[in-house]
């Protein structure tokens, strides 16, 4: 099999790379380079730039605003976005809820939500995990009782990323407790401004506010906001999770981190020399680079298989992408910590800036990046848990691929 990109695909890569270099606001680019958190307003502004270009959701069907690109071009686009680095289109929006709406929603739901999702006027969070229902998601207990044209919700979700910034949620709820647990789940779209919804912050190990607890107290959700049939939500969730795991390889992000690790190791003094001169450090760089290439090739193969499938079922090979992608994502975060070394400490950063006689602006950017490296490393420990824990992915791969 010839896995090389064609001249046309390389020309497309150049076009995408040029656009990211020229269209991304400089302040947003600098935050991304430094590993800092991009604000909600900055994220929304960038999504609207992409949408105006026609690239707000390139993998969607053309009739709903997609580009018609083949899987290779979509992969190139995502890799260049991550490598640039530019903020990725908010995954809960364009990669998770939108494909479910396209596949299973009504015409009214598609016409209302899809343009708003592309432009980030609708910002969705994912209401799946609960206390006692994380990796075993089908054990969820948040109840939805039909009352006329509404469902009445009571219960709790947890680890809900960006619920404090979102204006919509897609949620799995329990509508039948008398059947097998996977059979009594329904998929609903919730307006986050509905009375009875309470959002409480969870401060994670990096000291930041990414995730939340969400409580439902007699929250009324119109039946018109149900996706598909009642009690069929588990089928739609499996379709969604396949998309989530396909997009969790994050090869471009890991490549960008390798680039940054090389830069820091070659420019920041460490113990009288430079870390890049260490054979062991160069060996680590090379090994991760090789593993990323293997993951990249596997991703292309899986994407091609998924696009050729017509039944919408989850491909178990996406679990490999999630598993290896999260492991390499964490490995690159650890490599960045090693590249920063003791300079990551605030007093060492001050000393470094005081002694430096070169490009002060460039070193200040490195110092800003180093200040974010430790929090990013701590938060990235969760990469092997969210999207389905890596232990679960081993089971999915063993059953779906090996037939064990």
C-alpha positions, 0 to 999 in steps of 0.5 A: 500500500502506498501511504504517500500523499499525492501532489494534489494533497500536498498542494491542499496542505499548503493551502490549509497551512497558509490560511491558518498562518494568515487568518488566525488572530495573532493573540490567539496564535500566541496563546496556543503556542504558549499552551495557554487557555483560549477564552470562549470569545476567542474560540467562538471568533475563530470558529466564525472565521472558519465558518465564513471560509466554508470550513466550519465543519468540513467532514459534514455532508455538503448539504449541511455545510460540509466541504465534500473533502475525502478522508485524507483531506479531512485528516490533513486539515485537522492535522494542520489545525493542530500543528499550526497550532490553532483552536480546534473546532469545538468537538462536542459541537461539530464532531459529537452532537452534530453527526448524531443530529444529521444521522438521526434528527428530524428535519426541524432539528437539522435546520435549527441546530446545524447552522447554529453549531457551525457558527458556534451560536449553539455551544453544546456540552456533553451530559453523559457521565454521572456519579457511578456511571462513568466507564459503565455509562449505561448505569446512568440514573438521571430520570426523564418522565414523560409528562404531556409534551415534555420530559421532566428530568431529575438527577445529576451529571458530572465531569461536564466539560464547559457546561459553565460556558455552554448554552445547550447540552446533549444528554443521555437520560433514563426513560425506562428502568424495567428493561436491560439498562442499555435499552431504557436510555433516551437522547435529549437536547437541553437548553441550559437556560431552562429553570431547574438546571444548576451548574457547579464548578469542579477545579481540576488538578491543574487548578483550572475550571474545565469541568462541572457538576450539573444538577437537574431539579424537575427540568422540563425538556420538550419532547421535540428535543428528543433525538430519534426514538424513546429508549433508543439513545444507547444506539445513538450514543455508540455512534457518537462515541465512535466519532469521539474516539476517531478524533482522539488520536490528536496526531497534530497536537503531539507533533506540535509538542515535539516541535516545541520540545526540540526548540526548548531543548536546543535554546534554553540552557540546562546544567551548563549545556543544552538538553538536545545534546543528550543522546537519551533525550534525542532517543526519546524524541525519535521513538515518539516520532516513530510511534506518531507516524504509526498512529498517523497511518493507522488513523488514515486506514480507520477513517477510510474504513469508516467513510466506506461503511453505510450502517453507521455502527461504531468501528471497534478500531477507533478504540485503538486510536483513542488508546494510542492517541491518549498515550502519546498525548501524555508522553509528549506532555511528559517530554515537554516537562523534561525539556523545561526541567527546573526552569519550569519553577517561577524563580528559575524563570526569573533567573533565566529572563535576567541572564538572557542576552538574546531575543527577549521577546522570544524567550518571554514566549518560551517562559510563558509556555513553561509556566503552562507546561506543568498545569497542562501535564497534570490535566492531560493525565485525564486523557486516558480516562475521558472518551472512554477509559483506556482499560475499556478500549482494551476490552472493546478492541479485544472483543470487536477486532480479535473476537475474544 
